[in-house]
């Protein structure tokens, strides 16, 4: 299985050159918007964390959606996924390879983003790297698993970009809902964007010494388990054959 994963990793890396638009959309847009919302020189090291977690959330969520989910749907519908499966005979190897390759790419995106912010604002905050990478490595996998539910839907390749736009707009709009009730907060955190924002708040509070926030940790654990269950269900139902032709 390790040999299969390595071979598929090389293939996905070589295909990155066709994903230049996604790379720009995932990284350039949030970087430009950060400087629009926070002009150069106006961001201080002591309040940088209050401004930056939203942008980490955007980069992580949109990158996972574009690279790990929508690209797999496209591979499946054009027959590429089945060709890979015929070579490795294990769909899980392809899923694992997708995660390994693109989680590395997202790590690089976060590093570049943080470095750009620090350079232009003449500051050095190593905690930015630590917090953003911990957010990705700890919670990126559960976001990936929740979004796997999209893999069992019959989606035409030509509608993928429309789906991505609608999904991003809807989920980011829903983060304005912020109930006070513990259980309603858990329900709202099923939204992966809201989940990442809460997770970044929790990680930042630990990194900056503000406290462990056990209630928040409990909510994150509960929602993570729900997302893992969704991912396991979706993975079992995932069909390597094109679904649109079966409509």
Residue frames as qw, qx, qy, qz and C-alpha x, y, z in Angstrom:
[[0.000, 0.885, 0.466, 0.000, 0.00, 0.00, 0.00],
 [0.332, -0.754, 0.094, 0.560, 2.88, 2.38, 0.79],
 [0.370, -0.097, 0.598, 0.704, 4.29, 1.92, -2.72],
 [0.156, 0.637, 0.676, 0.336, 0.85, 2.62, -4.23],
 [0.176, -0.909, -0.281, 0.254, 0.47, 5.79, -2.16],
 [0.383, -0.545, 0.311, 0.678, 3.92, 7.02, -3.22],
 [0.318, 0.184, 0.684, 0.630, 3.15, 6.44, -6.90],
 [0.024, 0.786, 0.584, 0.200, -0.19, 8.25, -6.69],
 [0.318, -0.799, -0.101, 0.500, 1.42, 11.10, -4.75],
 [0.357, -0.258, 0.462, 0.769, 3.79, 11.70, -7.66],
 [0.159, 0.480, 0.704, 0.498, 0.84, 11.77, -10.06],
 [0.151, -0.876, -0.451, 0.075, -1.11, 14.29, -7.98],
 [0.374, -0.659, 0.108, 0.644, 1.97, 16.49, -7.59],
 [0.309, 0.004, 0.586, 0.749, 2.50, 16.49, -11.35],
 [0.041, 0.653, 0.676, 0.339, -1.16, 17.51, -11.82],
 [0.252, -0.699, -0.326, 0.584, -0.69, 20.59, -9.64],
 [0.202, -0.190, 0.335, 0.901, 0.46, 22.56, -12.65],
 [0.113, -0.417, -0.682, -0.590, -3.13, 22.31, -13.95],
 [0.369, -0.718, -0.580, 0.113, -4.48, 23.70, -10.68],
 [0.352, 0.114, -0.105, 0.923, -2.90, 27.15, -10.90],
 [0.286, -0.522, -0.254, -0.762, -6.29, 28.88, -10.75],
 [0.728, -0.551, -0.403, -0.065, -7.19, 26.99, -7.57],
 [0.652, -0.166, -0.280, 0.684, -3.85, 27.90, -6.01],
 [0.100, 0.292, 0.040, 0.950, -4.45, 31.58, -6.80],
 [0.502, -0.544, -0.343, -0.578, -8.04, 31.44, -5.52],
 [0.779, -0.437, -0.424, 0.151, -6.98, 29.64, -2.33],
 [0.635, -0.307, -0.174, 0.687, -4.06, 31.90, -1.43],
 [0.253, 0.208, 0.159, 0.931, -3.99, 35.16, -3.40],
 [0.294, -0.640, -0.433, -0.563, -7.59, 36.18, -2.72],
 [0.618, -0.700, -0.339, 0.115, -7.41, 35.91, 1.11],
 [0.595, -0.196, -0.053, 0.777, -4.00, 37.61, 1.14],
 [0.107, 0.354, 0.260, 0.892, -5.25, 40.59, -0.86],
 [0.432, -0.686, -0.421, -0.407, -8.43, 40.81, 1.20],
 [0.665, -0.501, -0.332, 0.444, -6.43, 40.74, 4.44],
 [0.391, -0.088, 0.024, 0.916, -4.45, 43.80, 3.34],
 [0.143, -0.506, -0.410, -0.745, -7.67, 45.48, 2.18],
 [0.586, -0.682, -0.400, -0.179, -9.30, 44.92, 5.60],
 [0.653, -0.678, 0.010, 0.336, -6.07, 45.53, 7.52],
 [0.443, 0.868, -0.162, 0.159, -3.89, 48.15, 5.79],
 [0.773, 0.171, -0.335, 0.512, -0.14, 47.67, 6.04],
 [0.218, 0.337, -0.385, 0.831, 1.20, 49.08, 9.29],
 [0.524, -0.414, 0.043, -0.743, -2.15, 48.98, 11.09],
 [0.912, -0.217, -0.332, -0.107, -1.75, 45.42, 12.34],
 [0.182, -0.718, 0.576, -0.346, 0.08, 45.11, 15.64],
 [0.385, 0.220, -0.892, 0.087, 1.71, 41.95, 16.94],
 [0.169, 0.000, 0.766, -0.620, -0.49, 41.93, 20.05],
 [0.602, 0.334, 0.382, -0.616, -3.78, 41.85, 18.10],
 [0.261, 0.366, -0.726, -0.520, -2.71, 39.88, 15.04],
 [0.049, 0.088, 0.994, -0.041, -4.49, 36.70, 16.21],
 [0.334, 0.512, 0.558, -0.562, -7.87, 38.43, 16.38],
 [0.407, 0.640, -0.181, -0.626, -7.55, 39.39, 12.72],
 [0.194, 0.483, -0.776, -0.355, -6.01, 36.36, 11.10],
 [0.399, 0.002, 0.899, -0.180, -8.00, 33.26, 12.13],
 [0.639, 0.559, 0.288, -0.443, -10.77, 33.99, 9.60],
 [0.454, 0.702, -0.457, -0.303, -8.22, 33.91, 6.79],
 [0.132, -0.322, 0.937, -0.031, -6.70, 30.64, 8.01],
 [0.563, 0.272, 0.691, -0.363, -10.20, 29.19, 7.98],
 [0.610, 0.672, -0.039, -0.419, -10.77, 30.36, 4.43],
 [0.253, 0.619, -0.718, -0.195, -7.48, 28.94, 3.15],
 [0.242, -0.165, 0.945, -0.146, -7.95, 25.57, 4.85],
 [0.583, 0.378, 0.597, -0.401, -11.62, 25.08, 3.98],
 [0.584, 0.700, -0.100, -0.399, -11.47, 26.28, 0.37],
 [0.163, 0.578, -0.782, -0.168, -8.26, 24.34, -0.31],
 [0.354, -0.027, 0.919, -0.173, -9.70, 21.09, 1.08],
 [0.610, 0.529, 0.411, -0.422, -12.88, 21.62, -0.92],
 [0.502, 0.740, -0.287, -0.343, -11.08, 22.42, -4.18],
 [0.178, 0.570, -0.799, -0.069, -8.15, 20.01, -3.97],
 [0.148, -0.154, 0.952, -0.219, -9.44, 17.03, -2.00],
 [0.473, 0.370, 0.689, -0.405, -13.16, 16.88, -2.78],
 [0.557, 0.694, 0.073, -0.450, -14.09, 18.59, -6.04],
 [0.224, 0.608, -0.699, -0.302, -10.99, 17.32, -7.84],
 [0.265, -0.076, 0.958, -0.076, -11.83, 13.75, -6.78],
 [0.565, 0.520, 0.496, -0.404, -15.37, 14.19, -8.12],
 [0.448, 0.740, -0.292, -0.408, -13.90, 15.40, -11.40],
 [0.005, -0.439, 0.889, 0.134, -11.45, 12.47, -11.50],
 [0.444, 0.153, 0.853, -0.228, -14.29, 10.03, -10.89],
 [0.574, 0.631, 0.325, -0.409, -16.60, 11.46, -13.55],
 [0.452, 0.733, -0.402, -0.311, -13.92, 11.61, -16.27],
 [0.973, 0.124, -0.191, -0.029, -12.75, 8.05, -15.52],
 [0.303, 0.659, -0.575, 0.379, -9.34, 8.93, -14.06],
 [0.513, -0.464, 0.549, -0.469, -10.23, 7.62, -10.61],
 [0.960, 0.053, 0.188, -0.202, -11.24, 4.23, -11.98],
 [0.715, 0.571, -0.351, 0.198, -8.00, 4.03, -13.96],
 [0.036, -0.623, 0.625, -0.469, -6.05, 4.67, -10.75],
 [0.756, -0.254, 0.428, -0.425, -8.11, 2.05, -8.95],
 [0.950, 0.294, -0.086, -0.067, -7.34, -0.52, -11.65],
 [0.479, 0.607, -0.521, 0.362, -3.64, 0.12, -10.98],
 [0.038, -0.414, 0.683, -0.601, -3.64, 0.07, -7.18],
 [0.533, -0.288, -0.764, -0.221, -6.92, -1.91, -6.61],
 [0.389, -0.473, -0.613, 0.499, -7.56, 0.02, -3.39],
 [0.030, 0.811, 0.300, 0.502, -9.69, 3.15, -3.31],
 [0.555, -0.807, -0.118, 0.166, -8.48, 3.93, 0.22],
 [0.672, -0.163, 0.186, 0.698, -4.92, 4.30, -1.09],
 [0.253, 0.533, 0.346, 0.729, -6.12, 7.00, -3.46],
 [0.349, -0.867, -0.272, -0.230, -7.99, 8.80, -0.68],
 [0.691, -0.599, 0.007, 0.405, -4.92, 8.68, 1.59],
 [0.576, 0.107, 0.273, 0.763, -2.67, 9.90, -1.23],
 [0.040, 0.756, 0.346, 0.554, -5.02, 12.79, -1.94],
 [0.503, -0.852, -0.149, 0.001, -4.88, 13.83, 1.72],
 [0.731, -0.377, 0.113, 0.557, -1.08, 13.53, 2.03],
 [0.469, 0.311, 0.311, 0.766, -0.30, 15.53, -1.11],
 [0.029, -0.722, -0.304, -0.621, -2.78, 18.32, -0.64],
 [0.572, -0.788, -0.193, 0.117, -2.39, 18.70, 3.12],
 [0.653, -0.224, 0.127, 0.713, 1.27, 19.41, 2.35],
 [0.240, 0.474, 0.351, 0.771, 0.24, 22.01, -0.23],
 [0.330, -0.836, -0.321, -0.298, -2.12, 23.67, 2.26],
 [0.679, -0.571, -0.087, 0.453, 0.69, 23.77, 4.84],
 [0.490, 0.057, 0.236, 0.837, 2.81, 25.66, 2.30],
 [0.029, -0.691, -0.406, -0.598, -0.10, 28.03, 1.60],
 [0.517, -0.817, -0.256, 0.015, -0.45, 28.83, 5.31],
 [0.668, -0.366, 0.055, 0.646, 3.29, 29.36, 5.70],
 [0.337, 0.310, 0.331, 0.825, 3.40, 31.71, 2.69],
 [0.217, -0.787, -0.399, -0.417, 0.34, 33.60, 3.91],
 [0.606, -0.741, -0.172, 0.230, 1.68, 34.06, 7.45],
 [0.626, -0.179, 0.159, 0.742, 5.12, 35.02, 6.17],
 [0.203, 0.529, 0.375, 0.733, 3.63, 37.60, 3.79],
 [0.362, -0.851, -0.315, -0.211, 1.60, 39.18, 6.60],
 [0.668, -0.618, -0.038, 0.412, 4.63, 39.39, 8.88],
 [0.562, 0.074, 0.249, 0.785, 6.99, 40.77, 6.23],
 [0.078, 0.622, 0.354, 0.694, 4.64, 43.56, 5.16],
 [0.455, -0.830, -0.184, -0.266, 3.81, 44.49, 8.77],
 [0.284, 0.628, -0.535, 0.488, 7.44, 44.32, 9.92],
 [0.641, -0.479, 0.414, -0.434, 6.86, 41.77, 12.68],
 [0.429, 0.243, -0.869, -0.034, 7.91, 38.26, 13.58],
 [0.674, -0.239, 0.382, -0.585, 5.41, 35.94, 15.25],
 [0.175, 0.231, -0.949, -0.123, 6.46, 32.28, 15.23],
 [0.355, 0.190, 0.769, -0.497, 3.20, 31.53, 17.04],
 [0.599, 0.453, -0.080, -0.656, 1.35, 32.25, 13.78],
 [0.456, 0.359, -0.777, -0.245, 3.08, 29.33, 12.10],
 [0.001, -0.057, 0.943, -0.327, 2.52, 27.03, 15.07],
 [0.437, 0.288, 0.527, -0.670, -1.17, 27.90, 15.52],
 [0.620, 0.453, -0.213, -0.604, -2.12, 27.72, 11.84],
 [0.425, 0.323, -0.832, -0.150, -0.29, 24.45, 11.22],
 [0.124, 0.030, 0.892, -0.433, -1.76, 22.88, 14.36],
 [0.556, 0.348, 0.253, -0.711, -5.21, 23.97, 13.18],
 [0.622, 0.429, -0.480, -0.445, -4.63, 22.23, 9.85],
 [0.328, 0.277, -0.901, 0.055, -2.97, 19.06, 11.15],
 [0.175, 0.071, 0.828, -0.528, -5.40, 18.46, 14.04],
 [0.463, 0.458, 0.503, -0.568, -8.68, 19.48, 12.45],
 [0.326, 0.453, -0.506, -0.658, -8.02, 19.33, 8.70],
 [0.082, 0.041, -0.984, -0.152, -8.63, 15.57, 8.65],
 [0.190, 0.433, 0.795, -0.381, -12.09, 15.84, 10.22],
 [0.351, 0.605, -0.009, -0.715, -13.10, 18.62, 7.81],
 [0.220, 0.335, -0.786, -0.470, -11.93, 16.38, 4.96],
 [0.025, 0.156, 0.985, -0.068, -14.03, 13.51, 6.31],
 [0.300, 0.546, 0.523, -0.582, -17.16, 15.62, 6.67],
 [0.357, 0.598, -0.249, -0.673, -16.86, 17.01, 3.15],
 [0.077, -0.145, 0.944, 0.287, -16.55, 13.45, 1.82],
 [0.425, 0.454, 0.685, -0.379, -20.34, 13.39, 1.94],
 [0.403, 0.682, -0.151, -0.592, -20.17, 15.32, -1.35],
 [0.005, 0.385, -0.854, -0.349, -18.42, 12.34, -2.96],
 [0.263, 0.239, 0.933, -0.047, -21.59, 10.25, -2.90],
 [0.389, 0.667, 0.292, -0.564, -23.64, 12.89, -4.73],
 [0.620, 0.418, 0.523, 0.409, -24.24, 12.85, -8.46],
 [0.042, -0.850, 0.026, 0.524, -22.47, 16.02, -9.56],
 [0.733, 0.617, 0.165, 0.236, -21.70, 16.90, -13.16],
 [0.655, -0.134, 0.031, 0.743, -18.10, 18.09, -13.76],
 [0.196, 0.482, 0.259, 0.814, -19.33, 21.23, -15.50],
 [0.407, -0.781, -0.251, -0.402, -21.30, 22.25, -12.39],
 [0.737, -0.252, -0.388, 0.492, -18.41, 21.78, -9.94],
 [0.281, 0.163, -0.132, 0.937, -17.34, 25.43, -9.95],
 [0.392, -0.498, -0.239, -0.735, -20.95, 26.56, -9.42],
 [0.780, -0.450, -0.435, -0.006, -21.33, 24.11, -6.53],
 [0.613, -0.087, -0.327, 0.714, -18.10, 25.35, -4.93],
 [0.030, 0.328, -0.001, 0.944, -19.19, 29.00, -5.15],
 [0.585, -0.512, -0.305, -0.550, -22.63, 28.32, -3.66],
 [0.809, -0.344, -0.433, 0.200, -21.22, 26.14, -0.89],
 [0.483, 0.040, -0.271, 0.832, -18.51, 28.63, 0.09],
 [0.157, -0.393, -0.069, -0.903, -20.93, 31.58, 0.09],
 [0.685, -0.486, -0.374, -0.393, -23.59, 29.69, 2.09],
 [0.788, -0.300, -0.421, 0.334, -21.30, 28.26, 4.75],
 [0.371, 0.080, -0.222, 0.898, -19.46, 31.54, 5.33],
 [0.303, -0.465, -0.182, -0.811, -22.80, 33.36, 5.57],
 [0.740, -0.465, -0.451, -0.180, -23.98, 30.97, 8.28],
 [0.582, -0.028, -0.495, 0.644, -21.12, 31.86, 10.64],
 [0.139, -0.407, 0.095, -0.898, -23.09, 34.96, 11.66],
 [0.763, -0.450, -0.284, -0.367, -25.39, 32.62, 13.60],
 [0.337, 0.327, -0.691, 0.549, -23.90, 32.43, 17.09],
 [0.656, -0.572, -0.339, -0.358, -26.30, 30.99, 19.70],
 [0.220, -0.646, 0.547, -0.485, -25.56, 31.01, 23.43],
 [0.906, -0.205, 0.216, -0.302, -26.88, 27.49, 24.10],
 [0.390, -0.497, 0.756, 0.170, -24.21, 24.77, 24.40],
 [0.610, 0.201, 0.761, 0.091, -26.08, 22.27, 22.21],
 [0.492, 0.834, 0.222, -0.110, -27.12, 24.81, 19.59],
 [0.032, -0.836, 0.486, 0.252, -23.48, 25.82, 19.33],
 [0.502, -0.200, 0.819, 0.192, -22.60, 22.19, 18.58],
 [0.602, 0.573, 0.556, -0.004, -25.23, 22.09, 15.84],
 [0.280, 0.939, -0.085, -0.180, -23.84, 25.30, 14.31],
 [0.255, -0.677, 0.649, 0.236, -20.35, 23.80, 14.42],
 [0.761, 0.233, 0.594, 0.113, -21.45, 21.08, 11.99],
 [0.454, 0.891, -0.014, 0.027, -20.79, 23.88, 9.52],
 [0.858, 0.010, -0.049, 0.512, -17.09, 23.21, 8.73],
 [0.268, 0.633, -0.061, 0.724, -16.34, 26.93, 8.46],
 [0.505, -0.732, 0.077, -0.450, -17.77, 27.63, 11.91],
 [0.945, -0.291, -0.043, 0.140, -15.95, 24.57, 13.23],
 [0.709, 0.277, -0.096, 0.642, -12.59, 25.82, 11.97],
 [0.026, -0.721, 0.085, -0.687, -13.17, 29.29, 13.41],
 [0.727, -0.628, 0.070, -0.267, -13.97, 27.82, 16.83],
 [0.943, -0.077, -0.040, 0.322, -11.00, 25.43, 16.57],
 [0.488, 0.509, -0.128, 0.697, -8.65, 28.31, 15.71],
 [0.344, -0.753, 0.104, -0.550, -9.98, 30.26, 18.71],
 [0.897, -0.440, 0.030, -0.036, -9.25, 27.26, 20.95],
 [0.846, 0.146, -0.052, 0.510, -5.73, 26.73, 19.57],
 [0.223, 0.672, -0.105, 0.698, -4.90, 30.45, 19.78],
 [0.559, -0.733, 0.070, -0.381, -6.06, 30.55, 23.41],
 [0.931, -0.295, 0.049, 0.208, -3.64, 27.73, 24.24],
 [0.700, 0.367, -0.004, 0.613, -0.72, 29.09, 22.19],
 [0.084, 0.673, -0.087, 0.730, -1.04, 32.58, 23.68],
 [0.291, -0.008, -0.737, 0.610, -1.50, 31.32, 27.25],
 [0.392, -0.273, -0.017, -0.878, -5.09, 32.53, 27.64],
 [0.618, -0.123, 0.588, -0.507, -6.36, 29.18, 28.91],
 [0.171, -0.070, 0.957, 0.222, -7.38, 25.69, 27.87],
 [0.534, 0.118, -0.099, -0.831, -11.12, 26.43, 27.44],
 [0.223, -0.039, 0.971, -0.075, -12.43, 22.93, 28.38],
 [0.540, 0.500, 0.491, -0.466, -16.02, 23.66, 27.27],
 [0.470, 0.697, -0.312, -0.443, -14.80, 24.58, 23.79],
 [0.034, 0.406, -0.904, -0.126, -12.58, 21.49, 23.70],
 [0.423, 0.180, 0.842, -0.283, -15.58, 19.32, 24.60],
 [0.579, 0.641, 0.193, -0.465, -17.66, 20.83, 21.79],
 [0.319, 0.659, -0.592, -0.337, -14.83, 20.35, 19.31],
 [0.170, -0.213, 0.962, -0.027, -14.46, 16.70, 20.34],
 [0.531, 0.374, 0.667, -0.365, -18.17, 15.97, 19.96],
 [0.552, 0.721, -0.037, -0.416, -18.41, 17.62, 16.54],
 [0.109, 0.581, -0.770, -0.240, -15.18, 15.91, 15.42],
 [0.354, -0.002, 0.929, -0.105, -16.70, 12.52, 16.22],
 [0.579, 0.588, 0.414, -0.384, -19.81, 13.41, 14.22],
 [0.388, 0.761, -0.361, -0.375, -17.65, 14.46, 11.27],
 [0.098, -0.391, 0.908, 0.115, -15.62, 11.24, 11.44],
 [0.502, 0.262, 0.792, -0.227, -18.85, 9.18, 11.40],
 [0.542, 0.730, 0.096, -0.404, -20.05, 11.15, 8.35],
 [0.198, 0.692, -0.630, -0.291, -16.71, 10.51, 6.65],
 [0.292, -0.161, 0.943, -0.009, -16.77, 6.76, 7.35],
 [0.571, 0.488, 0.581, -0.313, -20.33, 6.54, 6.01],
 [0.463, 0.792, -0.142, -0.372, -19.41, 8.49, 2.87],
 [0.004, 0.575, -0.789, -0.218, -16.25, 6.45, 2.29],
 [0.433, 0.059, 0.896, -0.081, -18.20, 3.19, 2.46],
 [0.540, 0.650, 0.472, -0.250, -20.76, 4.54, -0.02],
 [0.091, 0.737, -0.377, -0.553, -18.17, 6.08, -2.34],
 [0.849, 0.364, 0.381, 0.041, -18.41, 4.62, -5.85],
 [0.402, -0.424, 0.458, 0.670, -15.33, 4.70, -8.09],
 [0.339, 0.397, 0.699, 0.489, -17.53, 4.58, -11.21],
 [0.051, -0.117, -0.132, -0.983, -18.88, 7.78, -12.75],
 [0.169, 0.400, 0.766, -0.475, -22.25, 8.56, -11.14],
 [0.331, 0.460, -0.046, -0.823, -23.59, 11.02, -13.71],
 [0.340, 0.193, -0.767, -0.508, -23.75, 8.29, -16.37],
 [0.115, -0.209, -0.959, 0.155, -25.87, 6.26, -13.98],
 [0.261, 0.297, 0.344, -0.852, -28.54, 8.97, -13.78]]
